[in-house]
Structures are given as C-alpha cells and as structure tokens.
Amino acid sequence: MIEVHLPELGEGIKKATVSYWYFQEREKVSEKDDLVELATDKATFNLPAPASGILTQIFFREGDTVSVGEMLGIIEDNP
C-alpha cells in the first residue's frame, strides 16, 4: 500500500485545492503518471503517481482544500 500525500510546497504555502483527478478509484495507474492536479494561490501543478498499482481510495475530491502532509489517496501496489 502506497500513501499519496500532499508534499511540501515551499514559499510558506501550506494548502492546495484539488482541481482534477486524472484517474478514478479502482483504476490502474503507472508510476509517474499525472495523478491529480492541484492549485495554490501562486501556481497550478500536477502530482505524479509515486508507484504503479490500483488507485483504491481518494480522500479529497475536486474543490476540496488539502493541507501539506495530508493523505490524498492510496495506491495498492500488489492488488
């Protein structure tokens, strides 16, 4: 099980808003695929999948605000 967390964003930014998930729960993802698009007041960026597997859970939906360190989702690497 691989936990996907919002990483440190730098420049004192502590939160981001989920703009778009490129995959739905139960879909197969490959390592480094764009997994989720996030936006801050300064930039929009894509967070890549940290591993290949099945995206089994999404904890924050489009429009939700996420703090640095919070878990965005879970990828099962040995489904």
PyMOL Python script that loads the backbone (N, CA, C, O; Angstrom):
from pymol import cmd

cmd.read_pdbstr("""\
ATOM      1  N   MET A   1       0.851  -1.177   0.000  1.00  0.00           N
ATOM      2  CA  MET A   1       0.000   0.000   0.000  1.00  0.00           C
ATOM      3  C   MET A   1       0.895   1.239   0.000  1.00  0.00           C
ATOM      4  O   MET A   1       1.780   1.379   0.843  1.00  0.00           O
ATOM      5  N   ILE A   2       0.653   2.121  -0.947  1.00  0.00           N
ATOM      6  CA  ILE A   2       1.399   3.375  -1.066  1.00  0.00           C
ATOM      7  C   ILE A   2       0.452   4.525  -0.744  1.00  0.00           C
ATOM      8  O   ILE A   2      -0.593   4.677  -1.376  1.00  0.00           O
ATOM      9  N   GLU A   3       0.828   5.329   0.244  1.00  0.00           N
ATOM     10  CA  GLU A   3       0.029   6.511   0.589  1.00  0.00           C
ATOM     11  C   GLU A   3       0.508   7.690  -0.249  1.00  0.00           C
ATOM     12  O   GLU A   3       1.710   7.925  -0.380  1.00  0.00           O
ATOM     13  N   VAL A   4      -0.433   8.422  -0.808  1.00  0.00           N
ATOM     14  CA  VAL A   4      -0.127   9.612  -1.600  1.00  0.00           C
ATOM     15  C   VAL A   4      -0.446  10.833  -0.739  1.00  0.00           C
ATOM     16  O   VAL A   4      -1.603  11.076  -0.397  1.00  0.00           O
ATOM     17  N   HIS A   5       0.587  11.595  -0.393  1.00  0.00           N
ATOM     18  CA  HIS A   5       0.431  12.775   0.467  1.00  0.00           C
ATOM     19  C   HIS A   5       0.726  14.048  -0.321  1.00  0.00           C
ATOM     20  O   HIS A   5       1.465  14.027  -1.305  1.00  0.00           O
ATOM     21  N   LEU A   6       0.137  15.153   0.128  1.00  0.00           N
ATOM     22  CA  LEU A   6       0.481  16.456  -0.434  1.00  0.00           C
ATOM     23  C   LEU A   6       1.869  16.820   0.077  1.00  0.00           C
ATOM     24  O   LEU A   6       2.060  16.958   1.285  1.00  0.00           O
ATOM     25  N   PRO A   7       2.844  16.978  -0.823  1.00  0.00           N
ATOM     26  CA  PRO A   7       4.210  17.273  -0.388  1.00  0.00           C
ATOM     27  C   PRO A   7       4.386  18.728   0.042  1.00  0.00           C
ATOM     28  O   PRO A   7       3.510  19.568  -0.165  1.00  0.00           O
ATOM     29  N   GLU A   8       5.534  18.999   0.641  1.00  0.00           N
ATOM     30  CA  GLU A   8       5.904  20.386   0.957  1.00  0.00           C
ATOM     31  C   GLU A   8       5.880  21.190  -0.334  1.00  0.00           C
ATOM     32  O   GLU A   8       6.362  20.727  -1.367  1.00  0.00           O
ATOM     33  N   LEU A   9       5.322  22.387  -0.275  1.00  0.00           N
ATOM     34  CA  LEU A   9       5.160  23.207  -1.472  1.00  0.00           C
ATOM     35  C   LEU A   9       6.119  24.386  -1.533  1.00  0.00           C
ATOM     36  O   LEU A   9       6.253  25.017  -2.581  1.00  0.00           O
ATOM     37  N   GLY A  10       6.785  24.692  -0.429  1.00  0.00           N
ATOM     38  CA  GLY A  10       7.740  25.800  -0.407  1.00  0.00           C
ATOM     39  C   GLY A  10       7.065  27.148  -0.316  1.00  0.00           C
ATOM     40  O   GLY A  10       5.840  27.254  -0.373  1.00  0.00           O
ATOM     41  N   GLU A  11       7.874  28.170  -0.176  1.00  0.00           N
ATOM     42  CA  GLU A  11       7.419  29.565  -0.141  1.00  0.00           C
ATOM     43  C   GLU A  11       6.317  29.807   0.891  1.00  0.00           C
ATOM     44  O   GLU A  11       5.494  30.707   0.719  1.00  0.00           O
ATOM     45  N   GLY A  12       6.297  29.012   1.957  1.00  0.00           N
ATOM     46  CA  GLY A  12       5.319  29.207   3.013  1.00  0.00           C
ATOM     47  C   GLY A  12       3.907  28.767   2.664  1.00  0.00           C
ATOM     48  O   GLY A  12       2.970  29.061   3.405  1.00  0.00           O
ATOM     49  N   ILE A  13       3.738  28.069   1.552  1.00  0.00           N
ATOM     50  CA  ILE A  13       2.413  27.604   1.138  1.00  0.00           C
ATOM     51  C   ILE A  13       2.073  26.351   1.930  1.00  0.00           C
ATOM     52  O   ILE A  13       2.840  25.388   1.936  1.00  0.00           O
ATOM     53  N   LYS A  14       0.938  26.361   2.588  1.00  0.00           N
ATOM     54  CA  LYS A  14       0.542  25.256   3.465  1.00  0.00           C
ATOM     55  C   LYS A  14      -0.660  24.467   2.959  1.00  0.00           C
ATOM     56  O   LYS A  14      -0.967  23.403   3.497  1.00  0.00           O
ATOM     57  N   LYS A  15      -1.352  24.974   1.922  1.00  0.00           N
ATOM     58  CA  LYS A  15      -2.568  24.312   1.439  1.00  0.00           C
ATOM     59  C   LYS A  15      -2.637  24.376  -0.080  1.00  0.00           C
ATOM     60  O   LYS A  15      -2.030  25.237  -0.717  1.00  0.00           O
ATOM     61  N   ALA A  16      -3.396  23.438  -0.639  1.00  0.00           N
ATOM     62  CA  ALA A  16      -3.676  23.433  -2.077  1.00  0.00           C
ATOM     63  C   ALA A  16      -5.101  22.943  -2.266  1.00  0.00           C
ATOM     64  O   ALA A  16      -5.665  22.283  -1.393  1.00  0.00           O
ATOM     65  N   THR A  17      -5.674  23.270  -3.406  1.00  0.00           N
ATOM     66  CA  THR A  17      -7.026  22.842  -3.744  1.00  0.00           C
ATOM     67  C   THR A  17      -6.948  21.794  -4.837  1.00  0.00           C
ATOM     68  O   THR A  17      -6.227  21.968  -5.820  1.00  0.00           O
ATOM     69  N   VAL A  18      -7.690  20.701  -4.670  1.00  0.00           N
ATOM     70  CA  VAL A  18      -7.745  19.655  -5.687  1.00  0.00           C
ATOM     71  C   VAL A  18      -8.529  20.197  -6.878  1.00  0.00           C
ATOM     72  O   VAL A  18      -9.694  20.572  -6.745  1.00  0.00           O
ATOM     73  N   SER A  19      -7.883  20.237  -8.045  1.00  0.00           N
ATOM     74  CA  SER A  19      -8.549  20.720  -9.258  1.00  0.00           C
ATOM     75  C   SER A  19      -9.163  19.584 -10.056  1.00  0.00           C
ATOM     76  O   SER A  19     -10.291  19.686 -10.537  1.00  0.00           O
ATOM     77  N   TYR A  20      -8.398  18.481 -10.193  1.00  0.00           N
ATOM     78  CA  TYR A  20      -8.849  17.420 -11.093  1.00  0.00           C
ATOM     79  C   TYR A  20      -8.093  16.129 -10.800  1.00  0.00           C
ATOM     80  O   TYR A  20      -6.868  16.140 -10.676  1.00  0.00           O
ATOM     81  N   TRP A  21      -8.803  15.036 -10.690  1.00  0.00           N
ATOM     82  CA  TRP A  21      -8.190  13.702 -10.602  1.00  0.00           C
ATOM     83  C   TRP A  21      -8.142  13.130 -12.011  1.00  0.00           C
ATOM     84  O   TRP A  21      -9.153  13.128 -12.713  1.00  0.00           O
ATOM     85  N   TYR A  22      -6.983  12.645 -12.431  1.00  0.00           N
ATOM     86  CA  TYR A  22      -6.837  12.046 -13.758  1.00  0.00           C
ATOM     87  C   TYR A  22      -7.331  10.600 -13.784  1.00  0.00           C
ATOM     88  O   TYR A  22      -7.574  10.049 -14.858  1.00  0.00           O
ATOM     89  N   PHE A  23      -7.479   9.992 -12.628  1.00  0.00           N
ATOM     90  CA  PHE A  23      -7.947   8.613 -12.511  1.00  0.00           C
ATOM     91  C   PHE A  23      -9.062   8.554 -11.481  1.00  0.00           C
ATOM     92  O   PHE A  23      -9.156   9.405 -10.597  1.00  0.00           O
ATOM     93  N   GLN A  24      -9.909   7.532 -11.607  1.00  0.00           N
ATOM     94  CA  GLN A  24     -10.968   7.273 -10.641  1.00  0.00           C
ATOM     95  C   GLN A  24     -10.530   6.117  -9.744  1.00  0.00           C
ATOM     96  O   GLN A  24      -9.592   5.388 -10.066  1.00  0.00           O
ATOM     97  N   GLU A  25     -11.220   5.961  -8.618  1.00  0.00           N
ATOM     98  CA  GLU A  25     -10.938   4.818  -7.762  1.00  0.00           C
ATOM     99  C   GLU A  25     -11.108   3.522  -8.549  1.00  0.00           C
ATOM    100  O   GLU A  25     -11.989   3.406  -9.402  1.00  0.00           O
ATOM    101  N   ARG A  26     -10.255   2.561  -8.248  1.00  0.00           N
ATOM    102  CA  ARG A  26     -10.223   1.232  -8.868  1.00  0.00           C
ATOM    103  C   ARG A  26      -9.602   1.229 -10.258  1.00  0.00           C
ATOM    104  O   ARG A  26      -9.657   0.210 -10.946  1.00  0.00           O
ATOM    105  N   GLU A  27      -9.012   2.342 -10.690  1.00  0.00           N
ATOM    106  CA  GLU A  27      -8.320   2.367 -11.978  1.00  0.00           C
ATOM    107  C   GLU A  27      -6.828   2.127 -11.779  1.00  0.00           C
ATOM    108  O   GLU A  27      -6.252   2.487 -10.753  1.00  0.00           O
ATOM    109  N   LYS A  28      -6.218   1.507 -12.790  1.00  0.00           N
ATOM    110  CA  LYS A  28      -4.785   1.222 -12.762  1.00  0.00           C
ATOM    111  C   LYS A  28      -4.016   2.494 -13.111  1.00  0.00           C
ATOM    112  O   LYS A  28      -4.370   3.209 -14.049  1.00  0.00           O
ATOM    113  N   VAL A  29      -2.960   2.766 -12.344  1.00  0.00           N
ATOM    114  CA  VAL A  29      -2.078   3.897 -12.612  1.00  0.00           C
ATOM    115  C   VAL A  29      -0.654   3.376 -12.759  1.00  0.00           C
ATOM    116  O   VAL A  29      -0.302   2.329 -12.215  1.00  0.00           O
ATOM    117  N   SER A  30       0.147   4.111 -13.493  1.00  0.00           N
ATOM    118  CA  SER A  30       1.565   3.785 -13.640  1.00  0.00           C
ATOM    119  C   SER A  30       2.390   4.845 -12.939  1.00  0.00           C
ATOM    120  O   SER A  30       2.023   6.019 -12.896  1.00  0.00           O
ATOM    121  N   GLU A  31       3.519   4.403 -12.389  1.00  0.00           N
ATOM    122  CA  GLU A  31       4.411   5.338 -11.705  1.00  0.00           C
ATOM    123  C   GLU A  31       4.729   6.505 -12.629  1.00  0.00           C
ATOM    124  O   GLU A  31       5.012   6.317 -13.812  1.00  0.00           O
ATOM    125  N   LYS A  32       4.679   7.699 -12.082  1.00  0.00           N
ATOM    126  CA  LYS A  32       4.969   8.975 -12.752  1.00  0.00           C
ATOM    127  C   LYS A  32       3.842   9.484 -13.640  1.00  0.00           C
ATOM    128  O   LYS A  32       3.962  10.568 -14.209  1.00  0.00           O
ATOM    129  N   ASP A  33       2.733   8.724 -13.777  1.00  0.00           N
ATOM    130  CA  ASP A  33       1.554   9.274 -14.463  1.00  0.00           C
ATOM    131  C   ASP A  33       1.061  10.478 -13.670  1.00  0.00           C
ATOM    132  O   ASP A  33       1.167  10.495 -12.443  1.00  0.00           O
ATOM    133  N   ASP A  34       0.521  11.490 -14.360  1.00  0.00           N
ATOM    134  CA  ASP A  34      -0.139  12.578 -13.645  1.00  0.00           C
ATOM    135  C   ASP A  34      -1.332  11.976 -12.915  1.00  0.00           C
ATOM    136  O   ASP A  34      -2.212  11.380 -13.536  1.00  0.00           O
ATOM    137  N   LEU A  35      -1.358  12.135 -11.601  1.00  0.00           N
ATOM    138  CA  LEU A  35      -2.408  11.540 -10.778  1.00  0.00           C
ATOM    139  C   LEU A  35      -3.496  12.549 -10.437  1.00  0.00           C
ATOM    140  O   LEU A  35      -4.688  12.272 -10.572  1.00  0.00           O
ATOM    141  N   VAL A  36      -3.059  13.733  -9.989  1.00  0.00           N
ATOM    142  CA  VAL A  36      -4.018  14.746  -9.554  1.00  0.00           C
ATOM    143  C   VAL A  36      -3.445  16.132  -9.843  1.00  0.00           C
ATOM    144  O   VAL A  36      -2.246  16.364  -9.694  1.00  0.00           O
ATOM    145  N   GLU A  37      -4.318  17.046 -10.257  1.00  0.00           N
ATOM    146  CA  GLU A  37      -3.930  18.442 -10.464  1.00  0.00           C
ATOM    147  C   GLU A  37      -4.330  19.223  -9.226  1.00  0.00           C
ATOM    148  O   GLU A  37      -5.451  19.102  -8.731  1.00  0.00           O
ATOM    149  N   LEU A  38      -3.395  20.028  -8.732  1.00  0.00           N
ATOM    150  CA  LEU A  38      -3.619  20.836  -7.529  1.00  0.00           C
ATOM    151  C   LEU A  38      -3.329  22.294  -7.843  1.00  0.00           C
ATOM    152  O   LEU A  38      -2.528  22.603  -8.725  1.00  0.00           O
ATOM    153  N   ALA A  39      -3.985  23.184  -7.117  1.00  0.00           N
ATOM    154  CA  ALA A  39      -3.796  24.618  -7.331  1.00  0.00           C
ATOM    155  C   ALA A  39      -3.560  25.306  -5.992  1.00  0.00           C
ATOM    156  O   ALA A  39      -4.200  24.990  -4.989  1.00  0.00           O
ATOM    157  N   THR A  40      -2.633  26.247  -6.000  1.00  0.00           N
ATOM    158  CA  THR A  40      -2.425  27.126  -4.854  1.00  0.00           C
ATOM    159  C   THR A  40      -2.705  28.536  -5.337  1.00  0.00           C
ATOM    160  O   THR A  40      -3.050  28.737  -6.501  1.00  0.00           O
ATOM    161  N   ASP A  41      -2.560  29.513  -4.458  1.00  0.00           N
ATOM    162  CA  ASP A  41      -2.782  30.892  -4.899  1.00  0.00           C
ATOM    163  C   ASP A  41      -1.675  31.370  -5.838  1.00  0.00           C
ATOM    164  O   ASP A  41      -1.806  32.421  -6.464  1.00  0.00           O
ATOM    165  N   LYS A  42      -0.576  30.598  -5.941  1.00  0.00           N
ATOM    166  CA  LYS A  42       0.550  31.008  -6.788  1.00  0.00           C
ATOM    167  C   LYS A  42       0.738  30.167  -8.042  1.00  0.00           C
ATOM    168  O   LYS A  42       1.310  30.645  -9.021  1.00  0.00           O
ATOM    169  N   ALA A  43       0.266  28.920  -8.031  1.00  0.00           N
ATOM    170  CA  ALA A  43       0.538  28.043  -9.176  1.00  0.00           C
ATOM    171  C   ALA A  43      -0.436  26.873  -9.222  1.00  0.00           C
ATOM    172  O   ALA A  43      -1.096  26.540  -8.237  1.00  0.00           O
ATOM    173  N   THR A  44      -0.501  26.261 -10.403  1.00  0.00           N
ATOM    174  CA  THR A  44      -1.214  25.005 -10.600  1.00  0.00           C
ATOM    175  C   THR A  44      -0.177  23.975 -11.006  1.00  0.00           C
ATOM    176  O   THR A  44       0.702  24.267 -11.818  1.00  0.00           O
ATOM    177  N   PHE A  45      -0.268  22.765 -10.447  1.00  0.00           N
ATOM    178  CA  PHE A  45       0.735  21.738 -10.751  1.00  0.00           C
ATOM    179  C   PHE A  45       0.110  20.359 -10.683  1.00  0.00           C
ATOM    180  O   PHE A  45      -0.934  20.163 -10.061  1.00  0.00           O
ATOM    181  N   ASN A  46       0.765  19.403 -11.335  1.00  0.00           N
ATOM    182  CA  ASN A  46       0.325  18.010 -11.316  1.00  0.00           C
ATOM    183  C   ASN A  46       1.199  17.232 -10.356  1.00  0.00           C
ATOM    184  O   ASN A  46       2.418  17.406 -10.327  1.00  0.00           O
ATOM    185  N   LEU A  47       0.575  16.375  -9.573  1.00  0.00           N
ATOM    186  CA  LEU A  47       1.296  15.483  -8.673  1.00  0.00           C
ATOM    187  C   LEU A  47       1.338  14.112  -9.348  1.00  0.00           C
ATOM    188  O   LEU A  47       0.288  13.542  -9.642  1.00  0.00           O
ATOM    189  N   PRO A  48       2.548  13.569  -9.599  1.00  0.00           N
ATOM    190  CA  PRO A  48       2.629  12.264 -10.251  1.00  0.00           C
ATOM    191  C   PRO A  48       2.384  11.120  -9.274  1.00  0.00           C
ATOM    192  O   PRO A  48       2.565  11.262  -8.065  1.00  0.00           O
ATOM    193  N   ALA A  49       1.970   9.985  -9.825  1.00  0.00           N
ATOM    194  CA  ALA A  49       1.791   8.776  -9.021  1.00  0.00           C
ATOM    195  C   ALA A  49       3.163   8.315  -8.528  1.00  0.00           C
ATOM    196  O   ALA A  49       4.097   8.211  -9.323  1.00  0.00           O
ATOM    197  N   PRO A  50       3.300   8.038  -7.227  1.00  0.00           N
ATOM    198  CA  PRO A  50       4.593   7.612  -6.689  1.00  0.00           C
ATOM    199  C   PRO A  50       4.916   6.151  -6.982  1.00  0.00           C
ATOM    200  O   PRO A  50       6.049   5.716  -6.779  1.00  0.00           O
ATOM    201  N   ALA A  51       3.923   5.383  -7.463  1.00  0.00           N
ATOM    202  CA  ALA A  51       4.122   3.969  -7.752  1.00  0.00           C
ATOM    203  C   ALA A  51       3.043   3.495  -8.717  1.00  0.00           C
ATOM    204  O   ALA A  51       2.018   4.152  -8.898  1.00  0.00           O
ATOM    205  N   SER A  52       3.290   2.351  -9.328  1.00  0.00           N
ATOM    206  CA  SER A  52       2.273   1.722 -10.177  1.00  0.00           C
ATOM    207  C   SER A  52       1.359   0.861  -9.315  1.00  0.00           C
ATOM    208  O   SER A  52       1.786   0.306  -8.302  1.00  0.00           O
ATOM    209  N   GLY A  53       0.102   0.756  -9.724  1.00  0.00           N
ATOM    210  CA  GLY A  53      -0.849  -0.076  -8.993  1.00  0.00           C
ATOM    211  C   GLY A  53      -2.270   0.370  -9.268  1.00  0.00           C
ATOM    212  O   GLY A  53      -2.555   0.980 -10.299  1.00  0.00           O
ATOM    213  N   ILE A  54      -3.158   0.062  -8.337  1.00  0.00           N
ATOM    214  CA  ILE A  54      -4.573   0.422  -8.441  1.00  0.00           C
ATOM    215  C   ILE A  54      -4.865   1.539  -7.442  1.00  0.00           C
ATOM    216  O   ILE A  54      -4.565   1.411  -6.255  1.00  0.00           O
ATOM    217  N   LEU A  55      -5.449   2.630  -7.926  1.00  0.00           N
ATOM    218  CA  LEU A  55      -5.872   3.719  -7.048  1.00  0.00           C
ATOM    219  C   LEU A  55      -7.113   3.240  -6.306  1.00  0.00           C
ATOM    220  O   LEU A  55      -8.208   3.218  -6.870  1.00  0.00           O
ATOM    221  N   THR A  56      -6.945   2.857  -5.044  1.00  0.00           N
ATOM    222  CA  THR A  56      -8.056   2.239  -4.314  1.00  0.00           C
ATOM    223  C   THR A  56      -8.894   3.229  -3.525  1.00  0.00           C
ATOM    224  O   THR A  56     -10.080   2.990  -3.297  1.00  0.00           O
ATOM    225  N   GLN A  57      -8.294   4.343  -3.102  1.00  0.00           N
ATOM    226  CA  GLN A  57      -9.068   5.326  -2.324  1.00  0.00           C
ATOM    227  C   GLN A  57      -8.635   6.737  -2.671  1.00  0.00           C
ATOM    228  O   GLN A  57      -7.452   7.014  -2.870  1.00  0.00           O
ATOM    229  N   ILE A  58      -9.627   7.629  -2.739  1.00  0.00           N
ATOM    230  CA  ILE A  58      -9.405   9.072  -2.890  1.00  0.00           C
ATOM    231  C   ILE A  58     -10.061   9.730  -1.691  1.00  0.00           C
ATOM    232  O   ILE A  58     -11.254   9.541  -1.452  1.00  0.00           O
ATOM    233  N   PHE A  59      -9.292  10.501  -0.936  1.00  0.00           N
ATOM    234  CA  PHE A  59      -9.806  11.113   0.290  1.00  0.00           C
ATOM    235  C   PHE A  59     -10.303  12.545   0.101  1.00  0.00           C
ATOM    236  O   PHE A  59     -11.111  13.028   0.894  1.00  0.00           O
ATOM    237  N   PHE A  60      -9.832  13.222  -0.931  1.00  0.00           N
ATOM    238  CA  PHE A  60     -10.249  14.601  -1.195  1.00  0.00           C
ATOM    239  C   PHE A  60     -10.743  14.690  -2.629  1.00  0.00           C
ATOM    240  O   PHE A  60     -10.088  14.200  -3.549  1.00  0.00           O
ATOM    241  N   ARG A  61     -11.873  15.301  -2.815  1.00  0.00           N
ATOM    242  CA  ARG A  61     -12.494  15.427  -4.137  1.00  0.00           C
ATOM    243  C   ARG A  61     -12.175  16.783  -4.745  1.00  0.00           C
ATOM    244  O   ARG A  61     -11.618  17.660  -4.085  1.00  0.00           O
ATOM    245  N   GLU A  62     -12.536  16.942  -6.008  1.00  0.00           N
ATOM    246  CA  GLU A  62     -12.316  18.209  -6.711  1.00  0.00           C
ATOM    247  C   GLU A  62     -13.000  19.345  -5.959  1.00  0.00           C
ATOM    248  O   GLU A  62     -14.175  19.255  -5.605  1.00  0.00           O
ATOM    249  N   GLY A  63     -12.243  20.417  -5.723  1.00  0.00           N
ATOM    250  CA  GLY A  63     -12.747  21.567  -4.985  1.00  0.00           C
ATOM    251  C   GLY A  63     -12.373  21.551  -3.511  1.00  0.00           C
ATOM    252  O   GLY A  63     -12.477  22.578  -2.840  1.00  0.00           O
ATOM    253  N   ASP A  64     -11.936  20.394  -2.990  1.00  0.00           N
ATOM    254  CA  ASP A  64     -11.533  20.295  -1.579  1.00  0.00           C
ATOM    255  C   ASP A  64     -10.160  20.924  -1.363  1.00  0.00           C
ATOM    256  O   ASP A  64      -9.306  20.901  -2.250  1.00  0.00           O
ATOM    257  N   THR A  65      -9.962  21.479  -0.185  1.00  0.00           N
ATOM    258  CA  THR A  65      -8.676  22.046   0.208  1.00  0.00           C
ATOM    259  C   THR A  65      -7.922  21.031   1.046  1.00  0.00           C
ATOM    260  O   THR A  65      -8.483  20.420   1.956  1.00  0.00           O
ATOM    261  N   VAL A  66      -6.642  20.857   0.733  1.00  0.00           N
ATOM    262  CA  VAL A  66      -5.780  19.870   1.386  1.00  0.00           C
ATOM    263  C   VAL A  66      -4.586  20.589   1.997  1.00  0.00           C
ATOM    264  O   VAL A  66      -4.003  21.474   1.371  1.00  0.00           O
ATOM    265  N   SER A  67      -4.224  20.215   3.212  1.00  0.00           N
ATOM    266  CA  SER A  67      -3.044  20.773   3.866  1.00  0.00           C
ATOM    267  C   SER A  67      -1.815  19.915   3.554  1.00  0.00           C
ATOM    268  O   SER A  67      -1.932  18.713   3.316  1.00  0.00           O
ATOM    269  N   VAL A  68      -0.649  20.538   3.557  1.00  0.00           N
ATOM    270  CA  VAL A  68       0.610  19.825   3.346  1.00  0.00           C
ATOM    271  C   VAL A  68       0.685  18.655   4.330  1.00  0.00           C
ATOM    272  O   VAL A  68       0.423  18.812   5.522  1.00  0.00           O
ATOM    273  N   GLY A  69       1.047  17.481   3.809  1.00  0.00           N
ATOM    274  CA  GLY A  69       1.187  16.294   4.638  1.00  0.00           C
ATOM    275  C   GLY A  69      -0.055  15.421   4.697  1.00  0.00           C
ATOM    276  O   GLY A  69       0.030  14.253   5.075  1.00  0.00           O
ATOM    277  N   GLU A  70      -1.211  15.970   4.330  1.00  0.00           N
ATOM    278  CA  GLU A  70      -2.444  15.159   4.373  1.00  0.00           C
ATOM    279  C   GLU A  70      -2.430  14.125   3.254  1.00  0.00           C
ATOM    280  O   GLU A  70      -1.838  14.339   2.196  1.00  0.00           O
ATOM    281  N   MET A  71      -3.098  12.998   3.509  1.00  0.00           N
ATOM    282  CA  MET A  71      -3.164  11.911   2.545  1.00  0.00           C
ATOM    283  C   MET A  71      -4.253  12.185   1.519  1.00  0.00           C
ATOM    284  O   MET A  71      -5.420  12.371   1.865  1.00  0.00           O
ATOM    285  N   LEU A  72      -3.852  12.207   0.250  1.00  0.00           N
ATOM    286  CA  LEU A  72      -4.783  12.420  -0.845  1.00  0.00           C
ATOM    287  C   LEU A  72      -5.446  11.125  -1.290  1.00  0.00           C
ATOM    288  O   LEU A  72      -6.622  11.114  -1.654  1.00  0.00           O
ATOM    289  N   GLY A  73      -4.682  10.031  -1.259  1.00  0.00           N
ATOM    290  CA  GLY A  73      -5.220   8.767  -1.733  1.00  0.00           C
ATOM    291  C   GLY A  73      -4.300   7.613  -1.403  1.00  0.00           C
ATOM    292  O   GLY A  73      -3.244   7.790  -0.796  1.00  0.00           O
ATOM    293  N   ILE A  74      -4.721   6.422  -1.815  1.00  0.00           N
ATOM    294  CA  ILE A  74      -3.938   5.201  -1.592  1.00  0.00           C
ATOM    295  C   ILE A  74      -3.847   4.433  -2.912  1.00  0.00           C
ATOM    296  O   ILE A  74      -4.837   4.268  -3.624  1.00  0.00           O
ATOM    297  N   ILE A  75      -2.638   3.971  -3.217  1.00  0.00           N
ATOM    298  CA  ILE A  75      -2.400   3.111  -4.369  1.00  0.00           C
ATOM    299  C   ILE A  75      -1.981   1.743  -3.839  1.00  0.00           C
ATOM    300  O   ILE A  75      -1.028   1.636  -3.066  1.00  0.00           O
ATOM    301  N   GLU A  76      -2.688   0.706  -4.252  1.00  0.00           N
ATOM    302  CA  GLU A  76      -2.313  -0.665  -3.895  1.00  0.00           C
ATOM    303  C   GLU A  76      -1.320  -1.129  -4.939  1.00  0.00           C
ATOM    304  O   GLU A  76      -1.664  -1.252  -6.114  1.00  0.00           O
ATOM    305  N   ASP A  77      -0.075  -1.390  -4.518  1.00  0.00           N
ATOM    306  CA  ASP A  77       0.946  -1.781  -5.468  1.00  0.00           C
ATOM    307  C   ASP A  77       0.966  -3.280  -5.716  1.00  0.00           C
ATOM    308  O   ASP A  77       1.626  -3.741  -6.647  1.00  0.00           O
ATOM    309  N   ASN A  78       0.249  -4.055  -4.892  1.00  0.00           N
ATOM    310  CA  ASN A  78       0.118  -5.508  -5.079  1.00  0.00           C
ATOM    311  C   ASN A  78      -1.340  -5.909  -4.977  1.00  0.00           C
ATOM    312  O   ASN A  78      -1.724  -6.622  -4.049  1.00  0.00           O
ATOM    313  N   PRO A  79      -2.175  -5.452  -5.939  1.00  0.00           N
ATOM    314  CA  PRO A  79      -3.610  -5.728  -5.825  1.00  0.00           C
ATOM    315  C   PRO A  79      -3.931  -7.214  -6.008  1.00  0.00           C
ATOM    316  O   PRO A  79      -5.096  -7.607  -5.940  1.00  0.00           O
TER     317      PRO A  79
END
""", "prot")
cmd.dss("prot")
cmd.show_as("cartoon", "prot")
cmd.util.cbc("prot")
cmd.orient("prot")
